[in-house]
Amino acid sequence: MNNQTAAGILSTTIEKVRQLVDVSTIVGEPVILSDEVTVIPVSKVTYGFASGGSDFPSKNNNQLFGGGGGAGITINPVAFLVLKNGEVTLKHITSNDNAAERIVNMVPEVIDKVNAIVTKTKSGNQAE
């Protein structure tokens, strides 16, 4: 590490994390299972980093520096996008979703059920 300052350590740590985590880490490479089915993995990426340093006064050397840096990354697969016959579905693989996520994920299904009931009711009323 050429830049031996707290800013240099922080910059190097951020650059290393940036190299590890990119878009393809979150939305993976498509896996083609057949002509009709393609699966794309989706992951949740959590990362953190810390760095610090201090200059030590010295009679012999004005530029004594002590410091360090570190980072941690967690990658958890959470879902798959399934492309089948021109339709896309999201298949969750975690059952630990919080309540807000479950509600948001249920909205399309609820709308479809309500539309089916309304359509059935309208067609029943028109037949009478």
Backbone as CSV, one residue per row, in Angstrom:
resi,resn,N_x,N_y,N_z,CA_x,CA_y,CA_z,C_x,C_y,C_z
1,MET,0.857,-1.174,0.000,0.000,0.000,0.000,0.894,1.225,0.000
2,ASN,0.904,1.964,-1.077,1.776,3.120,-1.208,1.301,4.311,-0.397
3,ASN,-0.012,4.498,-0.288,-0.565,5.669,0.367,-0.821,5.345,1.833
4,GLN,0.172,5.572,2.715,0.064,5.198,4.114,-0.501,6.336,4.950
5,THR,-1.784,6.603,4.734,-2.524,7.565,5.541,-3.880,6.952,5.832
6,ALA,-4.621,7.534,6.754,-5.964,7.032,7.048,-6.835,7.120,5.792
7,ALA,-6.705,8.205,5.050,-7.483,8.359,3.815,-7.073,7.317,2.781
8,GLY,-5.779,7.001,2.714,-5.297,5.991,1.777,-5.817,4.610,2.115
9,ILE,-5.826,4.262,3.409,-6.345,2.964,3.835,-7.831,2.875,3.532
10,LEU,-8.585,3.924,3.849,-10.019,3.938,3.570,-10.281,3.805,2.075
11,SER,-9.540,4.529,1.278,-9.698,4.471,-0.176,-9.405,3.070,-0.707
12,THR,-8.352,2.455,-0.231,-8.002,1.098,-0.671,-9.077,0.098,-0.256
13,THR,-9.585,0.219,0.973,-10.640,-0.678,1.459,-11.890,-0.549,0.615
14,ILE,-12.308,0.681,0.331,-13.507,0.905,-0.490,-13.309,0.332,-1.881
15,GLU,-12.148,0.506,-2.466,-11.874,-0.012,-3.810,-11.928,-1.534,-3.830
16,LYS,-11.405,-2.187,-2.809,-11.441,-3.655,-2.745,-12.870,-4.160,-2.610
17,VAL,-13.687,-3.483,-1.787,-15.097,-3.870,-1.650,-15.814,-3.659,-2.975
18,ARG,-15.548,-2.571,-3.643,-16.167,-2.272,-4.943,-15.824,-3.349,-5.970
19,GLN,-14.605,-3.871,-5.931,-14.204,-4.928,-6.847,-14.956,-6.228,-6.566
20,LEU,-15.257,-6.486,-5.292,-15.944,-7.724,-4.922,-17.437,-7.686,-5.207
21,VAL,-18.046,-6.520,-5.012,-19.496,-6.414,-5.121,-19.853,-5.584,-6.335
22,ASP,-20.501,-6.215,-7.311,-21.007,-5.483,-8.464,-22.424,-5.980,-8.764
23,VAL,-23.019,-5.479,-9.805,-24.405,-5.827,-10.128,-24.566,-7.323,-10.346
24,SER,-23.587,-7.980,-10.951,-23.725,-9.409,-11.208,-23.698,-10.228,-9.925
25,THR,-23.248,-9.628,-8.810,-23.323,-10.310,-7.521,-24.763,-10.335,-7.031
26,ILE,-25.513,-9.272,-7.292,-26.896,-9.169,-6.835,-27.829,-9.901,-7.788
27,VAL,-27.756,-9.586,-9.065,-28.547,-10.279,-10.087,-27.553,-11.134,-10.860
28,GLY,-27.630,-12.451,-10.639,-26.643,-13.364,-11.197,-26.793,-13.600,-12.685
29,GLU,-25.917,-14.431,-13.191,-25.932,-14.798,-14.602,-27.128,-15.704,-14.884
30,PRO,-27.829,-15.493,-16.001,-28.961,-16.356,-16.355,-28.519,-17.795,-16.600
31,VAL,-29.339,-18.726,-16.114,-29.103,-20.148,-16.338,-30.209,-20.641,-17.267
32,ILE,-29.837,-21.049,-18.473,-30.824,-21.494,-19.453,-31.033,-22.991,-19.265
33,LEU,-32.255,-23.362,-18.818,-32.567,-24.757,-18.568,-33.112,-25.457,-19.806
34,SER,-33.848,-24.720,-20.621,-34.377,-25.261,-21.873,-34.718,-24.074,-22.771
35,ASP,-35.317,-24.358,-23.931,-35.714,-23.271,-24.827,-36.780,-22.388,-24.202
36,GLU,-37.568,-22.947,-23.283,-38.674,-22.193,-22.688,-38.366,-21.631,-21.303
37,VAL,-37.346,-22.159,-20.610,-37.141,-21.795,-19.205,-35.728,-21.249,-18.981
38,THR,-35.677,-20.061,-18.377,-34.419,-19.442,-17.951,-34.581,-19.007,-16.504
39,VAL,-33.574,-19.254,-15.690,-33.612,-18.909,-14.273,-32.478,-17.924,-13.990
40,ILE,-32.828,-16.834,-13.272,-31.840,-15.819,-12.903,-31.831,-15.692,-11.375
41,PRO,-30.700,-15.995,-10.725,-30.637,-15.869,-9.262,-30.554,-14.407,-8.816
42,VAL,-31.186,-14.119,-7.678,-31.155,-12.775,-7.086,-30.664,-12.925,-5.643
43,SER,-29.676,-12.123,-5.260,-29.097,-12.219,-3.924,-29.173,-10.886,-3.196
44,LYS,-29.139,-10.975,-1.882,-29.060,-9.799,-1.029,-27.599,-9.672,-0.589
45,VAL,-27.021,-8.512,-0.812,-25.610,-8.293,-0.473,-25.536,-7.247,0.636
46,THR,-24.839,-7.599,1.707,-24.627,-6.686,2.821,-23.116,-6.556,3.014
47,TYR,-22.655,-5.341,3.120,-21.224,-5.175,3.341,-20.960,-4.011,4.274
48,GLY,-19.828,-4.071,4.912,-19.408,-2.991,5.801,-17.897,-2.915,5.789
49,PHE,-17.397,-1.777,6.131,-15.953,-1.613,6.168,-15.588,-0.582,7.223
50,ALA,-14.356,-0.694,7.677,-13.849,0.254,8.669,-12.356,0.432,8.438
51,SER,-11.891,1.593,8.747,-10.455,1.833,8.678,-10.100,2.971,9.625
52,GLY,-8.868,3.045,9.979,-8.430,4.113,10.866,-6.918,4.167,10.915
53,GLY,-6.440,5.203,11.503,-4.992,5.352,11.594,-4.625,6.488,12.512
54,SER,-3.358,6.561,12.783,-2.868,7.610,13.659,-1.427,7.918,13.297
55,ASP,-1.060,9.180,13.380,0.334,9.592,13.206,0.986,9.617,14.583
56,PHE,2.174,9.036,14.679,2.894,9.006,15.943,4.069,9.970,15.868
57,PRO,4.166,10.883,16.815,5.323,11.789,16.804,6.596,11.016,17.154
58,SER,7.682,11.396,16.496,8.939,10.703,16.729,10.097,11.660,16.469
59,LYS,11.180,11.481,17.206,12.369,12.310,16.977,13.107,11.865,15.723
60,ASN,13.047,10.566,15.419,13.812,10.026,14.296,13.089,10.146,12.960
61,ASN,11.785,10.010,12.963,11.060,9.960,11.690,9.744,10.728,11.835
62,ASN,9.573,11.770,11.023,8.373,12.606,11.102,7.131,11.903,10.553
63,GLN,7.316,10.826,9.806,6.185,10.234,9.106,5.816,8.855,9.637
64,LEU,5.942,8.610,10.910,5.512,7.336,11.474,3.988,7.287,11.462
65,PHE,3.468,6.213,10.955,2.020,6.085,10.829,1.627,4.668,11.199
66,GLY,0.528,4.546,11.915,-0.034,3.231,12.223,-1.496,3.224,11.832
67,GLY,-1.929,2.180,11.184,-3.329,2.143,10.775,-3.722,0.773,10.273
68,GLY,-4.978,0.643,10.011,-5.476,-0.622,9.489,-6.853,-0.446,8.889
69,GLY,-7.275,-1.446,8.173,-8.596,-1.409,7.553,-9.113,-2.815,7.379
70,GLY,-10.395,-2.919,7.235,-10.999,-4.234,7.032,-12.388,-4.100,6.462
71,ALA,-12.875,-5.197,5.923,-14.215,-5.200,5.341,-14.830,-6.576,5.517
72,GLY,-16.135,-6.600,5.497,-16.867,-7.862,5.559,-18.029,-7.821,4.591
73,ILE,-18.298,-8.957,3.960,-19.378,-9.041,2.974,-20.190,-10.298,3.252
74,THR,-21.511,-10.157,3.184,-22.407,-11.296,3.289,-23.275,-11.325,2.043
75,ILE,-23.352,-12.474,1.394,-24.192,-12.644,0.209,-25.185,-13.765,0.499
76,ASN,-26.484,-13.421,0.470,-27.535,-14.404,0.725,-28.449,-14.500,-0.479
77,PRO,-28.613,-15.700,-1.047,-29.581,-15.847,-2.133,-30.991,-15.657,-1.573
78,VAL,-31.821,-14.868,-2.256,-33.167,-14.590,-1.744,-34.278,-14.996,-2.702
79,ALA,-33.993,-15.067,-4.004,-35.058,-15.358,-4.953,-34.479,-15.788,-6.295
80,PHE,-35.380,-16.257,-7.144,-35.043,-16.558,-8.526,-36.076,-15.907,-9.423
81,LEU,-35.623,-15.278,-10.490,-36.526,-14.828,-11.547,-36.625,-15.985,-12.528
82,VAL,-37.844,-16.438,-12.785,-38.047,-17.560,-13.693,-38.755,-17.036,-14.933
83,LEU,-38.099,-17.153,-16.084,-38.690,-16.764,-17.365,-39.145,-18.043,-18.044
84,LYS,-40.462,-18.180,-18.208,-41.016,-19.402,-18.796,-42.114,-19.023,-19.775
85,ASN,-41.931,-19.425,-21.019,-42.916,-19.162,-22.070,-43.301,-17.685,-22.146
86,GLY,-42.333,-16.800,-22.033,-42.588,-15.372,-22.159,-43.124,-14.703,-20.914
87,GLU,-43.317,-15.432,-19.816,-43.804,-14.857,-18.559,-42.687,-14.894,-17.524
88,VAL,-42.674,-13.874,-16.663,-41.654,-13.791,-15.624,-42.333,-13.929,-14.267
89,THR,-41.807,-14.821,-13.439,-42.295,-14.958,-12.068,-41.113,-14.854,-11.118
90,LEU,-41.400,-14.387,-9.910,-40.384,-14.251,-8.873,-40.644,-15.321,-7.831
91,LYS,-39.681,-16.194,-7.623,-39.805,-17.282,-6.645,-38.878,-16.994,-5.472
92,HIS,-39.474,-16.671,-4.311,-38.680,-16.405,-3.104,-38.165,-17.713,-2.537
93,ILE,-36.967,-17.689,-2.017,-36.432,-18.886,-1.386,-36.205,-18.687,0.106
94,THR,-36.576,-17.524,0.623,-36.463,-17.279,2.058,-37.857,-17.195,2.650
95,SER,-38.012,-17.787,3.818,-39.296,-17.707,4.496,-39.261,-16.688,5.620
96,ASN,-38.162,-15.965,5.757,-38.004,-15.005,6.850,-38.294,-13.579,6.425
97,ASP,-39.114,-13.392,5.395,-39.451,-12.036,4.976,-40.179,-11.322,6.101
98,ASN,-39.978,-10.033,6.194,-40.717,-9.293,7.202,-42.140,-9.042,6.701
99,ALA,-42.998,-8.553,7.569,-44.415,-8.384,7.240,-44.627,-7.449,6.050
100,ALA,-43.883,-6.361,5.988,-44.054,-5.407,4.887,-43.716,-6.063,3.551
101,GLU,-42.655,-6.855,3.504,-42.286,-7.535,2.263,-43.360,-8.534,1.846
102,ARG,-43.907,-9.264,2.815,-44.959,-10.236,2.496,-46.193,-9.547,1.925
103,ILE,-46.557,-8.394,2.481,-47.729,-7.662,1.982,-47.487,-7.196,0.554
104,VAL,-46.324,-6.606,0.303,-45.999,-6.131,-1.043,-46.003,-7.290,-2.034
105,ASN,-45.471,-8.440,-1.628,-45.425,-9.594,-2.520,-46.804,-10.190,-2.776
106,MET,-47.750,-9.983,-1.858,-49.098,-10.526,-2.028,-49.974,-9.652,-2.927
107,VAL,-49.631,-8.392,-3.119,-50.477,-7.455,-3.869,-50.856,-7.981,-5.257
108,PRO,-49.929,-8.436,-6.104,-50.341,-8.915,-7.429,-51.316,-10.093,-7.353
109,GLU,-51.086,-11.005,-6.422,-51.970,-12.167,-6.278,-53.371,-11.738,-5.846
110,VAL,-53.444,-10.794,-4.907,-54.751,-10.302,-4.431,-55.483,-9.591,-5.564
111,ILE,-54.780,-8.782,-6.335,-55.409,-8.070,-7.455,-55.961,-9.067,-8.470
112,ASP,-55.192,-10.114,-8.774,-55.671,-11.137,-9.703,-56.931,-11.811,-9.189
113,LYS,-56.986,-12.116,-7.902,-58.169,-12.773,-7.324,-59.372,-11.842,-7.349
114,VAL,-59.165,-10.565,-7.028,-60.268,-9.598,-7.057,-60.785,-9.441,-8.484
115,ASN,-59.874,-9.347,-9.451,-60.299,-9.245,-10.853,-61.103,-10.463,-11.286
116,ALA,-60.691,-11.644,-10.855,-61.418,-12.860,-11.208,-62.828,-12.844,-10.605
117,ILE,-62.952,-12.390,-9.375,-64.271,-12.321,-8.724,-65.158,-11.296,-9.426
118,VAL,-64.601,-10.118,-9.735,-65.375,-9.066,-10.414,-65.822,-9.551,-11.786
119,THR,-64.923,-10.186,-12.521,-65.260,-10.697,-13.842,-66.349,-11.755,-13.750
120,LYS,-66.244,-12.639,-12.786,-67.238,-13.695,-12.598,-68.588,-13.097,-12.226
121,THR,-68.573,-12.085,-11.362,-69.809,-11.427,-10.936,-70.463,-10.712,-12.110
122,LYS,-69.664,-9.999,-12.910,-70.206,-9.283,-14.066,-70.808,-10.255,-15.076
123,SER,-70.116,-11.339,-15.349,-70.642,-12.301,-16.323,-71.878,-12.993,-15.779
124,GLY,-71.973,-13.203,-14.468,-73.178,-13.784,-13.861,-74.360,-12.847,-13.927
125,ASN,-74.130,-11.540,-13.729,-75.198,-10.552,-13.794,-75.706,-10.363,-15.220
126,GLN,-74.828,-10.459,-16.205,-75.241,-10.288,-17.594,-76.048,-11.464,-18.093
127,ALA,-75.831,-12.657,-17.520,-76.562,-13.860,-17.953,-78.012,-13.829,-17.469
128,GLU,-78.296,-13.106,-16.404,-79.662,-13.049,-15.853,-80.534,-12.167,-16.630
